[in-house]
Amino acid sequence: LSAGLLEAWLSAGLLEARLSAGLLEARLSAGLLEAWLSAGLLEAVRRAARARLSAGLLDARLSAGLLEAWLSAGLLEARLSAGLLDARLSAGLLDARLSAGLLEARLSAGLLDARLSAGLLEARLSAGLLDARLSAGLLEARRPWSEWHVAEVVLYATKAVLHPTRPLFDTQTQQLKPRCVRALRHIFKLCDMDGDGVLNDQELNDFQVACFNTPLQPDEIRGVKKVVEEKLPSGVDEKGLTLRGFLFLHALFIERGRMETTWAVLRKFGYNNQLVMDEAHLTVSFERRADQCVELTDQATDFLTSIFHRFDKDSKGALSGVELEELFATAPCSPWEEPRWARCAESTGVHAALTLSGFMAQWALTTLLEPEKMLAYLHYLGFTADQTDPQVAFRISKRRKHEKRKGRFSRNIFKCVVLGAPGAGKSALLDSLIGQPFREVPGGAKASERMAVAALETEGLPPSKRMVAMLEPEPATAAHLLQSPEDLQTYDVATFVFDSSSPASFRSTSAQLSAMVQMDCEVPCVLVAAKDDAKGISKDLNEEVAAFCTSLNMSLPVSISIKDGDSANIHSRILNVAMHPDEFVPKTAAMRAGI
C-alpha cells in the first residue's frame, strides 16, 4: 500500500465490481441461471478481505474492469470475466453430471463447477441408472432436481424394458443387427403385394394402417421418401421405397430414440423380444374328436388364391419350382419338403409346375393333417396376426356321426386310407387321382408313405366339388392302424386293393379287411381289384372273392386297370361311399344279428 491508497479504483468506498447493497448480482444469459449472492456471503468476503489488508497480504489484481478473486475459506471459487461468473456459460447450456442419483456438480467444500451448453442437459447417472440427453424442451430449468431424477429414471427404465435397443441395433457399428434385418426383410416382402421389390404409395399406406391404424396423407408419404432420399439415394426409386430405404428408415427411428416404432411393427407381425416368431402367437387350440376335421375358411382360401396369382409371374396358371421358392421366401422353408409330399397334387409339364387346383388341394391336405403348421404358414405368407384367429382362418367340421344322421355332409374334404397287399397297385391308384400317367416300377413301388389329394365332382344337384385325400401308409403304420379303432375313426373311408391276377394278393388284402371289420369301427369300405389288364380274375378266385363279399354284406370289388387307362371312375365311387357311409359298412352275420 503506497501513500495509504489502494490503487484499485475504489469510488465512494465501494469496490467497482458492481457491489451494491451487499449483493453480487450475477445475471446469466439464456434464462437458465439467476444467481443472487446474499449479503451474508458478501459480508464474509469483506471480512476475509479486511483480514488480509490488516496483515498487508491482499493480492488484488484489477485489470480492465475485471475482478479475479480467489476466496479461500472453502466457500467459492469464482471467476468473473467481463462482469460474468465464468461458470463456463455458452449459449445457455448446462452439462451436469449426476453420480449415484445425486447432482455431481463438482461439489467440493461448497464449490460448484457448472457448465451450461446448447440448451441441452446432459445428465450422466453412474450406478447404471441413466445416460440421458434431454433437449431444452424436456427439462424445466427450475424443476426440483429430486423430482426430475425420479420421473426421468422411471420413463427411461420403462422404455428400456418395453422397447429394448440391444436386439435391434449395434451401437458399436451403428447398424441394424442381422436378426433384425431378417425380420424387417420378411415384413417388407409381405407388404410388397405386387412383388416388385418396392413399396409404392398404396403399399406404404397399407403398411402404416396395418401397424398403427392410421393412414398416411400424400404429403406425409412424400415427406418420408424425401427424408430417405436425402440420406440414402438408393433407398427410393421412381416406384417408391426400396428394401434398403425401408431398413434405413428403421435404423433412423432407432438412432433418434424411437425404438417403440420399430417394435410396434415387429410385434404386429408376430415377433417377440428375441426377434423370432412368438410361439404363443402361433398357438391355437384345434381340439377335436376323431371323426372331425379341420378345414380352411373361405377367407383363408381366397387369401391363398391371391397368393398363387401374385407369384404366377408368367401367368401360365401353374407355379414353377423357382416361383414356389419366391413364394416361400418369407418362411423358414417350404411346408412340403418331406418326401411324402412329392407328387401328391395335380401338376403340369416336365418340371411338375403346381396348378391352382393342385396348390389349393395341397393346402387343404396340410390343414387336414397338420393344422398347426398351416397356421404358421398363413402367418409367414402375410395372413396377419389378427386374422389367424381360428374362426377367421379355420373351421372344425361337425362330428361325422351327426352328419350321417342328417344324411348330409358339410365338410369339403374326405380322408381315405388305402390298404392292401404289397405290389397290388396302390401307388398307381394314387397317381391316377392326381392325373399322373402310369409308371411301371420293377418289383413294385417302394414301401413308403404316399399321399394324393384332388377335387372331384360330386353326384347329385346342384353339382359341386369335394376333395378326396388318399393316404397310403407304410407297412408298419398300416399294421398298427388295423389294431387301433381310434386311429381308423379319423378316416371317412377305407379302400382295400388287391392284384386281381393273384390269389395270394387277395388273401392278404382280405385278411386286412377282416381285421378291421372285427374292430367294429363303422368305417365304410371299397374293395378294388387292380391290374385287370392281364388275364382278369380267374374263375376260382372270382368265386372266393364273391363268397368273401357276401359274408360281409358288401359290394363286389371294382375292377380297374390303371395301365390301360380304365379307372372305372373309382375315385368318384370312393367319394360317394364317404358321403353315404351307412350303405358301405361291412359287417359279419353275427354283427348284423346283433350278437
Helices and strands as residue ranges (DSSP letters): E 10-11, E 14-15, E 19-20, E 23-27, G 29-31, E 34-37, H 39-54, E 62-63, E 66-70, E 77-81, E 84-85, E 89-90, E 97-99, E 102-104, E 116-117, E 121-125, E 130-134, G 136-138, H 145-162, E 169-170, E 175-176, H 178-191, E 198-199, H 201-212, H 218-231, G 233-235, E 241-242, H 243-255, H 259-268, G 280-282, E 294-296, H 298-311, E 318-319, H 321-327, G 328-330, G 339-341, E 347-348, E 353-355, H 356-369, H 371-380, G 385-388, H 390-393, E 394-396, H 400-406, E 413-420, H 426-433, E 450-457, E 465-472, H 475-481, H 485-488, E 493-499, H 503-518, E 525-530, H 539-551, E 558-559, H 570-579, G 581-584, H 589-592
